[in-house]
Amino acid sequence: MRVALLIGQLAIGGAELAMRDIAAGLAARGHEVLLFTLFDRAEGRVLLPAGARFTVQPLNGAKARSPLRVLWQLAGAVLRLRAALRRERIEVLYSALNIANLIALAAGAGMRRHTALAWSFHAAGTEPAWEDRLAIRAGARLSGGVDAGVAVSDATRDYLARERLPAARCSVVPNGTDTLHLRPDAGLRAAQRGRWGLADDAFVLGVVARVVPVKAPERLLSALALACAQVPTLRAVWVGGGAADYVEGLVDRARALGIADRLQFTGPSLDLAPAYNAFDAFALLSHAEGCGKAVAEAMAVALPCVVDRRAGAETLGDAGVVVDGDDPAAIARVLAALARDPGERARLGAAARSR
């Protein structure tokens, strides 16, 4: 089968990495796979797996800063993708996220006898970017031209229904997690803690996520300020990239709360197995998640997970602790209890790994 996948760009993000893994998996099974990106991102090329048997084709250069210029780039992407679908005789076009879904629909217009179109959705809340809001409204009106859809969770399918997107024609398929690569490893734990300058007896709470408002870092800081007062050995590490000014504002906030020496932002990582193994527990307090990919990864490493009810509860099930992210005192009590009870951490971690 000749398959094309379409994403916005190669980047460290749940949807982008999931599509990369799907492309690699399809290629390994003998299919001819093209991965198209709306925008080129040179640093994203390092995310390609070694020996990748699929081809990456950017439809534009780097994303422009001007909204009008972005619209011009997207119009060009439609024309270039349409030509590629015909030239490569693509049988299935599978796209991810709102804007790419709309571009795929426009490019495939009039070609459904030759190219089946499938959309995938990874969010459980409306994205703030103007491009996404526009694409959601247009997608709701035009989704009749789509053959099939995939939602990464029940929460995502519920979101589609609220936005009048094609929820009824979407299968729920959670993001996959490589439990052979992501597993408990004491050697990785010791080495990574050494690199971070963390004592072996520290209780380390980890977060793996982009440092952006939807991931609610302010919630974590409020809970940490209370928990650190109860647990002298508590340290927190946030692994993920974000705008420098936003991260600096969070550091200033931590300094004002008196916990700047308890928290470090490490930036993004391409190999997360050492980071997860260095943690004693994992937290994600996002305002919304489609499918908690980082939650599943932490579970694979047998970490007890503390998540907001909107940030991975569906992924976690009963193998961890679900909290209200707007209640920092309650979250602090949970963290303090986990810090003091290694037996409970082991029990929750084993249940998480099993799930």
C-alpha positions in Angstrom: 0.0 0.0 0.0 1.2 3.5 -0.8 0.5 5.7 2.3 1.1 9.4 2.9 1.0 11.0 6.4 0.7 14.7 7.0 1.7 16.7 10.1 2.5 20.4 10.7 6.3 19.8 11.3 8.7 17.4 12.9 8.9 18.4 16.6 8.9 17.0 20.1 5.2 16.7 20.7 2.8 13.8 21.3 1.0 14.0 18.0 4.2 14.6 15.9 6.1 11.7 17.5 3.1 9.4 17.2 2.9 10.1 13.5 6.6 9.5 13.1 6.3 6.1 14.9 3.3 5.2 12.7 5.3 6.0 9.6 8.2 3.9 10.8 5.8 1.0 11.7 4.1 1.1 8.3 7.4 1.1 6.5 8.7 -1.8 8.5 5.7 -3.8 7.5 6.5 -3.3 3.8 4.3 -0.3 2.9 5.6 2.6 0.8 5.4 5.6 3.1 5.8 9.4 2.6 5.7 11.7 5.6 4.7 15.2 4.5 5.2 18.3 6.8 3.5 21.6 6.2 6.7 23.4 7.3 10.3 22.5 7.4 12.1 22.5 10.7 15.8 21.6 10.4 16.2 20.6 14.0 13.3 18.2 13.7 15.3 15.9 11.4 17.2 14.6 14.5 13.8 13.0 15.5 13.9 10.6 12.6 14.7 7.0 13.7 18.0 5.6 12.6 17.6 3.7 9.3 14.2 5.1 8.7 12.6 3.5 5.7 10.2 6.3 4.9 10.7 9.6 3.1 10.1 13.0 4.6 8.9 15.8 2.3 8.4 19.3 3.6 5.7 21.3 1.6 7.2 24.7 2.7 10.3 26.1 4.3 10.2 27.4 7.8 6.9 28.7 9.1 6.5 32.5 8.5 5.9 34.9 11.3 3.2 36.9 9.5 -0.4 35.4 9.6 -0.9 36.5 6.0 2.3 34.8 4.9 1.3 31.6 6.8 -2.0 31.6 4.9 0.0 31.9 1.6 2.2 29.0 2.7 -0.8 26.8 3.5 -2.3 27.6 0.1 0.9 26.5 -1.5 1.0 23.3 0.6 -2.4 22.3 -0.8 -1.2 22.6 -4.3 2.1 20.8 -3.7 0.4 18.0 -1.7 -2.3 17.5 -4.4 0.4 17.2 -7.0 2.3 14.7 -4.9 -0.8 12.6 -4.3 -1.3 12.2 -8.0 2.4 11.7 -8.8 3.0 9.1 -6.1 -0.4 7.4 -6.6 -1.1 7.6 -2.9 -3.9 5.2 -1.7 -4.4 6.5 1.8 -3.7 10.0 3.2 -3.6 10.2 7.0 -3.3 13.6 8.7 -3.0 14.7 12.3 -4.2 17.9 14.0 -6.6 20.5 12.9 -4.7 22.5 10.3 -3.1 19.5 8.7 -6.5 17.8 8.6 -8.0 20.7 6.7 -5.0 20.9 4.2 -5.4 17.1 3.6 -9.1 17.6 2.8 -8.4 20.4 0.4 -5.6 18.6 -1.4 -7.6 15.4 -1.7 -10.7 17.1 -3.0 -12.1 15.3 -6.1 -9.6 12.4 -5.6 -11.6 10.1 -3.3 -11.9 7.3 -5.9 -8.1 7.0 -5.8 -7.1 8.3 -2.4 -8.9 7.6 0.9 -8.7 10.3 3.5 -8.4 9.8 7.3 -8.1 12.5 9.9 -6.7 12.0 13.4 -7.4 14.1 16.5 -5.1 14.5 19.5 -6.6 17.3 21.6 -9.4 17.4 24.2 -9.8 21.2 24.3 -9.8 24.0 21.7 -6.3 25.1 20.8 -5.7 28.9 21.4 -3.9 29.6 18.0 -6.0 31.4 15.5 -5.1 28.9 12.8 -6.5 26.1 14.9 -9.7 27.9 15.7 -10.3 28.6 12.0 -9.5 25.0 11.0 -11.9 23.6 13.6 -14.8 25.7 12.3 -14.0 24.8 8.7 -13.5 21.2 9.5 -16.9 20.9 11.2 -18.5 22.2 8.0 -16.4 20.1 5.6 -15.9 16.8 7.4 -18.3 15.0 5.1 -15.4 14.6 2.7 -13.5 12.4 5.2 -13.6 8.6 4.9 -12.5 7.8 8.5 -11.1 9.3 11.6 -9.1 8.4 14.7 -9.4 10.0 18.2 -6.7 9.2 20.7 -9.0 8.9 23.6 -12.7 9.0 24.6 -12.1 12.5 25.9 -10.9 13.5 22.5 -14.0 12.0 20.8 -16.2 13.9 23.3 -14.3 17.1 22.3 -15.0 16.3 18.7 -18.7 16.0 19.4 -18.8 19.3 21.2 -17.0 21.0 18.2 -19.4 19.3 15.7 -16.5 17.4 14.2 -17.0 13.8 12.9 -17.0 12.1 16.3 -19.4 9.4 15.1 -17.0 8.2 12.4 -13.9 8.2 14.7 -12.4 5.1 16.2 -10.6 5.5 19.5 -7.0 4.4 19.2 -4.7 5.5 22.1 -1.1 6.6 21.4 1.3 3.7 21.6 4.1 3.4 24.2 7.3 1.4 23.7 7.5 -0.6 26.9 10.7 -2.4 25.7 12.7 0.8 25.6 10.8 2.5 28.5 11.3 0.3 31.5 12.7 0.5 35.0 16.6 0.7 34.9 18.6 1.4 38.1 21.7 2.1 36.1 20.0 4.9 34.1 18.6 6.3 37.3 22.0 6.7 39.0 23.6 8.2 35.9 20.9 10.7 35.2 20.7 11.9 38.8 24.4 12.4 38.7 24.1 14.6 35.6 21.3 16.6 37.3 23.2 16.9 40.6 20.5 15.2 42.6 21.2 13.1 45.7 20.3 9.4 45.7 18.0 9.9 48.7 16.2 12.9 47.2 12.5 12.4 46.4 12.3 13.6 42.7 9.0 14.6 41.2 9.2 14.7 37.4 7.3 16.3 34.6 7.8 15.6 30.9 5.9 18.2 28.8 6.3 21.3 26.7 6.6 24.4 29.0 3.5 26.1 27.8 0.4 27.4 29.6 -1.9 24.5 28.7 0.5 22.2 30.7 -0.3 24.4 33.7 3.2 24.8 35.2 1.7 27.4 37.6 -0.4 24.7 39.2 2.7 22.6 39.8 4.5 25.5 41.4 1.7 26.2 43.8 1.5 22.6 44.9 5.3 22.3 45.2 5.5 25.4 47.5 3.3 23.6 49.9 4.8 20.1 49.5 8.4 21.3 49.9 7.5 22.7 53.3 6.5 19.1 54.3 9.2 17.2 52.6 12.8 18.6 52.9 14.2 16.1 50.3 11.6 17.0 47.6 13.1 18.1 44.3 11.2 18.7 41.0 12.6 18.4 37.4 10.6 19.6 34.3 11.9 18.1 31.0 10.6 19.9 28.0 11.2 23.0 25.8 9.5 26.3 26.0 9.8 30.0 25.2 12.8 31.5 27.1 10.8 34.4 28.5 8.0 32.1 29.7 10.4 29.8 31.4 12.2 32.7 33.0 8.9 34.0 34.4 8.3 30.6 36.0 11.7 30.6 37.5 11.0 34.1 39.0 7.7 32.7 40.3 9.5 29.8 41.9 12.0 32.2 43.5 9.2 34.3 44.9 7.7 31.1 46.4 11.1 30.1 47.9 11.5 26.9 45.9 13.9 28.0 43.2 16.5 25.7 44.5 14.1 22.8 44.5 13.1 23.0 40.8 15.0 22.8 37.6 13.9 23.1 33.9 16.2 21.0 31.8 14.9 21.7 28.3 13.8 19.0 25.8 15.3 15.6 25.5 15.4 13.2 22.6 15.8 10.1 24.8 13.5 10.2 27.8 14.3 6.8 29.3 17.1 8.2 31.6 14.9 11.1 32.7 11.9 8.9 33.6 14.2 6.5 35.5 15.6 9.3 37.5 12.2 10.3 38.9 10.5 8.8 42.0 7.0 10.0 40.9 5.5 11.8 37.9 3.0 14.6 37.7 0.9 16.2 34.9 -1.6 18.8 35.8 -2.5 20.1 32.4 -5.7 22.0 31.7 -6.5 19.5 28.9 -4.9 16.4 27.3 -6.1 14.3 24.4 -4.2 11.2 25.4 -1.6 11.5 28.1 1.4 10.2 26.1 3.9 11.3 28.8 1.7 9.7 31.4 1.8 6.4 29.6 5.5 6.6 29.2 5.9 7.3 33.0 3.7 4.3 33.7 5.9 2.1 31.5 8.9 3.0 33.8 6.7 2.0 36.8 6.4 5.5 38.2 3.5 6.4 40.5 1.6 9.1 38.6 -0.3 12.1 39.9 -2.5 13.6 37.2 -5.3 16.1 36.9 -8.6 14.6 35.9 -8.3 16.3 32.5 -4.6 15.4 32.0 -4.4 11.7 31.6 -7.0 10.1 34.0 -8.3 8.0 31.1 -4.8 6.7 30.5 -4.0 6.2 34.1 -7.2 4.3 35.1 -6.9 3.2 38.8 -3.1 2.7 38.6 -2.3 6.1 40.1 -3.7 9.2 41.8 -6.2 11.5 40.0 -6.4 15.0 41.5 -8.1 18.4 41.0 -5.3 20.6 39.6 -7.0 23.7 41.1 -6.5 22.3 44.6 -2.8 22.8 45.4 -3.2 21.8 49.0 -4.7 18.4 48.1 -1.9 17.8 45.5 0.7 18.7 48.1 -0.7 16.2 50.5 -0.6 13.5 47.9 3.1 14.3 47.0 4.0 14.3 50.7 2.3 10.9 51.3 4.2 9.4 48.3 7.5 10.8 49.5 7.1 9.2 52.9 5.8 5.8 51.7 8.1 3.9 49.3 5.9 0.9 49.6 2.9 2.7 48.2 5.1 4.1 45.4 6.2 0.6 44.5 2.6 -0.7 44.6 1.4 2.1 42.3 4.4 1.8 40.0 3.8 -1.9 39.5 0.2 -1.3 38.8 1.1 1.4 36.3 3.7 -0.7 34.5 1.2 -3.6 34.3 -1.6 -1.4 32.8 
